[in-house]
């Protein structure tokens, strides 16, 4: 007996039948039989046709190992908690997504109403999530649930609950004080003539503008500016950066979130350096920036969705009759190829969608086959197609930055009544584009 790509063996039997108890739902099975006597065996038979388990799938098991792995606090006092859990092994149906909800209450106050709970949905292949914008000195209750999709039904696991507190934050709640003690900011009465503006987010980067006063006649001078993060909440590091300007201000871009920066400005005249001064400033956290209507802000650790522009089109087919079967020759071309998104291959999937060729009419009983082709192969030959049948063929471009849109067509294979005719007419099929796989 084989389950997918993992063959397994049952015990030897003396009868011409056997009962298998551990049949998994949603699986396809093939069987092979070998006859054995005192002289040995001649080996297994050829694999049987595919049999589909008729048992209904079970909901996903309760998520396990839910824990808080890290809690951080930014300079503004906003708390971020990272939750981790363990993905279940081989559920009957792959987990589609996880549902997370959390509620809280401050010290001495009742828990907030259920309708004011915060909720989040996470992809089913992920095993962690960041809860941002939490409040210091509060008690939180988190619930995690796995959800799988089976046709139009949603299979939900039992919920796992976890409680944690942000009251003791490894002293991170005192970050502003720690920053000031570690790197005392210049006094307002300081003789330094540097001044830093409020950090802002623009053109996909965190930026700040620094100003200074010119001393005497510096019309021919250049200003050398150096800036570096001295202390970051998430222990990030970055090498010092430098720039030269003739103006009395500079825009510093590409800054890290939740960091204490120090900027130093020197003048250079007659090959002599003269320090104008230094200034320190603290950048806001990413959640704080995002909360100010910057919906396009991408926080560190988040994946950036890249749109693939190249797409397949003009999917056509021709068929050749060979004996009682048909061979299909499928072709397509690529439109809008992009040099910065090189194509690495094509994923082609096809399936017999003829209802009469299936053992039942359930959509989940359709068996599809898939093949990855190299980037210079915009064609595919498929052998042993059934005559007078309907096949759905889908082509999707794979690039160095991700998967592109797919094109899908349904083709109808001709009959083989004229079996000696080598070429049969070309079919255009019914075509439609899709932005995601079917």
Secondary structure as UniProt FT lines:
FT   STRAND          2..3
FT   TURN            4..5
FT   STRAND          6..7
FT   TURN            25..26
FT   STRAND          28..30
FT   STRAND          34..37
FT   TURN            38..39
FT   STRAND          40..44
FT   STRAND          51..52
FT   STRAND          64..73
FT   TURN            75..76
FT   STRAND          79..86
FT   STRAND          95..106
FT   TURN            107..108
FT   HELIX           114..116
FT   STRAND          118..123
FT   TURN            124..125
FT   STRAND          128..134
FT   TURN            136..137
FT   STRAND          138..150
FT   TURN            151..152
FT   STRAND          153..156
FT   STRAND          160..165
FT   TURN            170..171
FT   HELIX           172..174
FT   HELIX           175..182
FT   TURN            188..189
FT   STRAND          195..196
FT   STRAND          200..202
FT   TURN            203..204
FT   STRAND          205..211
FT   TURN            219..220
FT   STRAND          222..232
FT   TURN            233..234
FT   STRAND          241..245
FT   STRAND          249..252
FT   STRAND          259..269
FT   TURN            270..271
FT   STRAND          272..282
FT   HELIX           286..290
FT   TURN            291..293
FT   TURN            295..296
FT   TURN            300..301
FT   STRAND          311..322
FT   TURN            323..324
FT   STRAND          325..335
FT   TURN            339..340
FT   STRAND          343..352
FT   HELIX           355..357
FT   HELIX           363..365
FT   STRAND          368..373
FT   TURN            375..376
FT   STRAND          379..385
FT   TURN            387..388
FT   STRAND          390..399
FT   TURN            400..401
FT   STRAND          402..412
FT   TURN            417..420
FT   STRAND          424..427
FT   STRAND          430..434
//
